[in-house]
Amino acid sequence: MPELGEIVPKINFFQPLRLAHALAHRWPWFWYVVIATTVSCLVVNLAALALTQEKQRYHERTTEATQSIARLLDQQIASVFDKVDLALQNVHQIYIDQVLAGRLDAASLNASLRREEALLPEISALRIADPNGAIRFGSELPQESFVSIGDREYFSLARDNPQTKLIVSGPIRSRITQKWILVLARRLDTPEGRFAGVVYANLPCDYFDRVLAVTSLGRNGAATIRMADMSLVYRYPDTKNALGDKTVSPQLRETINRSPSMGGYIAVTRLDGIERSNAYRRVANYPLYVIVGQSTREFLGGWRQNMAMTLTLAGMLLSVIWLATLLVMRVQSRLREDIAQRIRIGSALELAIAERGELLNELARKNEALAHTNQTLEQKVAERTAALREANMALEMLARRDALTQLNNRRSVDERLHDEFLRMKRTGICYALLLIDVDHFKEVNDRFGHEQGDHVLQHIARLMVYSCRATDFLGRFGGEEFLVILPGTSVDRATFVADKMRISVAESPIPGVGRVTISIGVACALGEDIDEMYALRRADQNLYRAKGNGRNQVVDDIAPIVGVV
């Protein structure tokens, strides 16, 4: 029996590690590049995953919206068809009653048709045809001759199928009005059960313009009514002169084959070349489909903006990673050069000892000096490593902190403001904004100098930090302006906090400058705000009012609080 070693080839599991060690020995920067590349791949994959998931959420929200609109249109159209069918059944019963009475009264029958037609503003005509297809009763009939519908598909279906109920046919052109219509028809039978003709109603295709016009699908959205055979009944906003056309996208036919009652798909519309996310429903009990579509370019607009921002941030992060890697590699390269130089010195000393034995004492002193040098070198390595760590921490702080006041900078404020707006939209909990401006700050700079002006900003920043709550977010918005975000805070409470800040600054004179005041505009974000800039603009308007009213004031949307300090 062969041994296991003869069957399974020997595998050297340490070969990859040895190869990596050899590469690192030949190229000292090898591991730095490996680590930076790994981190870069992780950042790219995380960004791609986040964007993919967010795009999926946009698609899901759009699908839910279009399905809801399609369901409402389905219910409305089915309700109209039910009313028309009830009217056809009433006319059928009136016709049977007159037959049983012994004769057909044309005047009475036409009057009944007019009454039923008046109850149905959606239809354009309600008529009766005899067994040969000639239209005998109804409105807008030619006087000189009878119009025949004997060759119409719905007439043949009613004549040849005694068990048929409501027949929906079209779209076709009316032979009397020459307009595109849908026909809703029922078979007329004699009391003995013989075919007596057809009672039918004409539903103009342009009626659906009123039904579909109420949908809110954006500038490039579309809503369509099609028959079960995909004949175009109506399309909003424009039918493109394609009524009756059965050409649809392969995606729609494939999806309907899988799920005939309802579903969704994404496709480019042949009539206008616009790609849309569509939802469809079959109208209950009737051979019609309602198709509702929203432009993918429109509903993915927000996602594309987020994608640009995410890619920008990812690019900045990758730049920082590789810049830090290059800096570390440069420091390590210098350290290796120093070490190599020391090694060369040691080799020269050893050679000198071998050649000149009389210099042993001197060599001992040199060795002691070399040991001290190595110790100093190790200390320098440790110091430079610590300095690099501190530099990285300072770099991160500089990216999000204002260098003068040590508050959050404008970038950090914008990010927090956007996050707070999204949280409000998600939870319904509003937040308040305090937009603060130092009064007469230009005069402070002109009179005392910019250095003293910087001291004023730092002094006011410290006072505002003490006045803020632990949950509040304070940042320098630009120049002498500051912004405070107060989560879950009403206008009254925000005004109280703002006035507390105003009094604190007014009561704290600054050495070398004296008393400085601030003006504050207060605004509360509202649920109907489209974006975070709406509340910020209101706070800016209130700040402008505070400046115009004499400064050293707090102004909100209710009434100003004038400074008394």
Secondary structure, 3 states (H helix, E strand, C coil): CCCHHHHCCCCCCCHHHHHHHHHHHHCCCHHHHHHHHHHHHHHHHHHHHHHHHHHHHHHHHHHHHHHHHHHHHHHHHHHHHHHHHHHHHHHHHHHHHHHHHCCCCHHHHHHHHHHHHHCCCCCCEEEEECCCCEEEECCCCCCCCCCECCCCHHHHHHHHCCCCCCEEEEEEECCCCCCEEEEEEEEEECCCCCEEEEEEEEEECCHHHHHHCCCCCCCCCEEEEEECCCCEEEEECCCCCCCCCCCCCHHHHHHHHHCCCEEEEEEECCCCCCEEEEEEEECCCCCEEEEEEEEHHHHCHHHHHHHHHHHHHHHHHHHHHHHHHHHHHHHHHHHHHHHHHHHHHHHHHHHHHHHCHHHHHHHHHHHHHHHHHHHHHHHHHHHHHHHHHHHHHHHHHHHHECCCCCCECHHHHHHHHHHHHHHHHHHCCCEEEEEEEECCHHHHHHHHCHHHHHHHHHHHHHHHHHHCCCCCEEEEEECCEEEEEEECCCHHHHHHHHHHHHHHHHCCCECCCECCCEEEEEEECCCCCCCCHHHHHHHHHHHHHHHHCCCCEEECCCCEEECCC
